[in-house]
Structure formats: C-alpha cells, structure tokens
C-alpha cells in the first residue's frame, strides 16, 4: 500500500469517529480481475480501499471523514464505499455501483 494513502485513510477514520472495516485493499492484478475489478483499477496500485458500510449513519460519517481528509473519488455500493487517490484519474467524483 502507498504509505501516504494509508496515513490519510487513518486520518479519515479519526475524523469519521466510526470504525473503518476494510473489505478490499491492495490486490494483485489477477485477483483484481477475478473479483470484477476493472483493468484500470487503483487497487493493484495500492491506492484504493473498500470500506464496509451497513447503515446510512455510517455512510455519512465515513464520507465525511474521507472528504475532510482530502479524498475526492468515491464509489457508493449497497454495503461499501470505495475510495481511491489515483492521481491518473479524474477528481471530484461520486459514482454508484
């Protein structure tokens, strides 16, 4: 994992004041494709996490913490939030699974 990314995730967790349960983090390219990740995924670069999110309250707190820590790329799934800090991709995006 990228060290700066990990430190910022930890800072976001602190701001969110709820636990961050990481369900997916760094992946090898083979596993990334096996689980349905895109060929341009940020997970193999060590620049992405999927964070478990089971309630609307936790979704709000997690997004708040991530934004306060400076993250700007999010994917919202039914039970997770994907966050990445890939400088090769567009910023200020929230998309749905």
C-alpha positions in Angstrom: 0.0 0.0 0.0 1.1 3.5 -0.6 2.2 4.9 2.7 0.6 8.4 2.3 -2.7 6.8 1.3 -2.7 4.6 4.4 -2.0 7.6 6.6 -4.8 9.6 5.0 -7.2 6.7 5.5 -6.3 6.6 9.2 -6.8 10.3 9.4 -10.2 9.9 7.8 -11.1 7.2 10.3 -10.2 9.6 13.1 -12.4 12.3 11.6 -15.3 9.9 11.0 -15.4 8.7 14.6 -16.7 5.2 13.4 -14.7 2.1 12.7 -13.3 1.5 9.1 -13.7 -2.2 8.2 -11.7 -2.6 5.1 -13.2 -5.3 2.9 -10.8 -4.9 0.0 -7.5 -3.1 -0.2 -4.4 -3.8 -2.4 -4.9 -6.6 -4.9 -2.7 -8.4 -7.4 -3.8 -7.8 -11.0 -5.0 -11.4 -11.3 -7.2 -11.3 -8.2 -8.5 -7.8 -9.2 -9.9 -9.2 -12.4 -11.2 -12.3 -10.7 -13.4 -10.2 -8.3 -14.7 -8.0 -11.1 -12.2 -5.1 -10.8 -11.5 -3.1 -13.9 -8.2 -3.2 -15.8 -7.6 0.4 -14.7 -8.4 -0.3 -11.0 -6.5 1.6 -8.4 -6.4 -1.4 -6.0 -3.3 -3.0 -7.7 -1.5 0.3 -7.3 -2.2 0.3 -3.5 -4.2 3.5 -3.9 -7.7 2.2 -3.1 -9.8 0.7 -0.3 -13.3 -0.6 0.0 -14.8 0.2 3.4 -17.8 -1.7 4.8 -20.8 0.5 5.2 -24.0 -1.1 6.6 -26.1 1.9 7.7 -26.9 5.3 6.4 -25.3 6.9 9.5 -22.0 5.1 8.9 -22.2 6.0 5.2 -22.5 9.7 6.2 -19.7 9.5 8.8 -17.3 7.6 6.5 -17.9 10.0 3.6 -17.5 13.0 6.0 -14.2 11.7 7.3 -12.8 10.8 3.8 -13.7 14.2 2.4 -12.2 16.0 5.5 -9.0 14.0 4.9 -8.9 15.3 1.3 -10.2 12.4 -0.7 -12.3 13.2 -3.8 -13.1 9.9 -5.5 -15.8 7.6 -4.2 -18.0 4.8 -5.4 -21.1 4.0 -3.3 -22.2 0.4 -3.2 -25.1 -1.1 -1.2 -22.7 -2.2 1.6 -19.4 -0.4 1.0 -17.7 2.8 0.0 -14.8 2.6 -2.4 -12.3 5.4 -2.1 -9.1 5.9 -4.1 -6.5 8.6 -4.5 -5.2 7.7 -8.0 -3.7 10.9 -9.5 -4.1 9.4 -13.0 -7.9 9.6 -12.8 -10.4 12.5 -12.7 -11.1 14.1 -9.3 -14.3 15.1 -7.5 -16.4 12.1 -8.5 -19.0 10.0 -6.7 -20.4 7.1 -8.7 -22.7 4.3 -7.9 -22.1 0.6 -8.2 
